[in-house]
Amino acid sequence: MANGPALPVSLSAVEAAARRIDRRVLRTPLVRAPELPGLPEVPIYLKLENLQTTGSFKLRGALNKVLGLSDADAARGVVAASAGNHAQGVAWAARARGIPATIVMAQNASPLKVRRTRALGAEVILYGADYDEAHDRSVEIARDQHRAYVHPFDDPEVIAGQGTIGLEILDELPDVELIVAGVGGGGLLAGIASAVRGRGRPTRLLGVQPSGADTLRASLREQRVVVGPRPTTFADGLATR
């Protein structure tokens, strides 16, 4: 591992994130799944981030980013775009720090996630046909109002926050052979990779995307960032172009 390429997010950054968000996020259970017909007879464990405070791992990265802002930047509030899970994470983090949050969500966003985000105190703006259009609008708002932008995945502090999941898995299952994670923008998998590779573990990492939103696979194949067509999947949290 020592001779591999440098990681964009260091192990020390992930460990610092773990200390920063400690006692504010849940250390979610890692439970062994029941044996299912047709699957290999190997132990499979589930990291239950659906039991996280906001129902998603997204709180980890959002909270690490928001708590790391300077007082001056935080005072102006934060802006983000989201399909719903990141929205709730940013709203929760902003409320915890006592600062305003504006979240741009696509017009077809889950009504339940919109209501929950507003219930956490954030201003929600519905804009665009999908996440990417909402993202473009949110960047404009952050720029025009000189506010900090909390990207859902393309931010080192957000990635470090998500990487705390990897630390928790390694603490409880140090000999884990394979970790499988869903991929939308890639922040979760990047964070877990930073933790696993940073600790020198040979664990295999596997990202899974919907067939109707598989731009990461296309980007890796072509060795460049590929922007795909509008996603066609019901998995709204993974529906990125």
BELJO-V356661 format. One record per helix or strand of 2 or more residues. SS is the DSSP state (helix for helix, strand for strand). FROM is the first residue (numbers start at 0). LEN is the number of residues. If there is no record, write none. Layout:
SS|FROM|LEN  SS|FROM|LEN
This chain:
helix|10|11  strand|29|3  strand|44|3  helix|48|3  helix|57|10  helix|70|5  strand|77|4  helix|84|13  strand|100|5  helix|110|9  strand|122|4  helix|130|15  strand|147|2  helix|155|17  strand|177|5  helix|186|12  strand|203|5  helix|214|8  helix|235|3
